[in-house]
Amino acid sequence: MSRVDEDANLFGLFAVQAGRTPDACAVVTASGDLTYRQLLGQANKVRAGLHALALSPEEPVGVCMARTGSMIAARREAGSPTR
């Protein structure tokens, strides 16, 4: 097992893992599983929507939705420091 950079954040670690194993299961929900590739694709859709609203990475974004894989993607992107 490789060492994790102590300064790494959740979003950076997610991106690294998605790059290593894009087709591995990332999320298991009652409505189905999502791979890292699928979750990243959904997060990119959220990113595009936030960008279309001209929101800056410093602006807080509220997320109100059911607990699904889509919610996880939204949370990943809305909380990402690189949005």
N, C-alpha and C positions, 0 to 999 in steps of 0.2 A: 504494500500500500504506500502511495506517495504522500509526502508531507503536504499539508495545506498551509498556504501563506497566512500568517496570523492577521494580516491587514486585509485579507480578502473579504468581500461582503457576499451576502446571499445571491445577489444578482450576478456577480462575477462568477461565482461557483456554479450557478445554474448554466451560464453560457459555456463554461469550460466543459461541464458534463454533457451538455447538448451537442457540443462539437465532437466529443469522444464517442458517444453512444446515441446518435440521433434516433434510432429505431427502438431503443430500450423504453420500457414502461416508466413514465415519469409520475403519473397520477392515476390513482384508482378511485373511481366514484361509483355510486349506485347506477348512474346512467351509462357507464362504460369507462374504459381505460384510455389514456392519452399517452402517446410517445413524446419524447422530448421534442422531436420535429413538429408534431402537431401542436404542442403547447407553445412552442416558439412562434409558429405560424399564427396562432390566435393572439399571442402577445403583440405581434407585429401589426395585426389589424387594430388593436387597441391603440398602439403607438400612432398609427396613421390617423385615427380619429382624434386623438389628442392634438396631433400636429395640425390637423385641419381646423381645430378650434383656436389655434394660435396660442396654446398654453405653453408656458416655459417650464423647464424642469424644476424650478423653484416653487411653482404654484401648487398648492395642495389640491388633490383630486379625490373626491369621495366616490366610493364604489358601493352600490346597493343592489345586490342581486342574489339569487339562490346559490347555495353552495354546490357548484358544479366545476368541471374542468375549466369552463369559460371564466368563472370567477377567479380561479387561481391565475389564469393568464392575465386577467385584468389587474389583479393585485400585483403580479410580478411587474407589469409594465407601468402601472400608475405609481408604484413605489420605487421604480428604477431611477438611480441617480443620473443615468445617461439618456434619459428620455429626451 
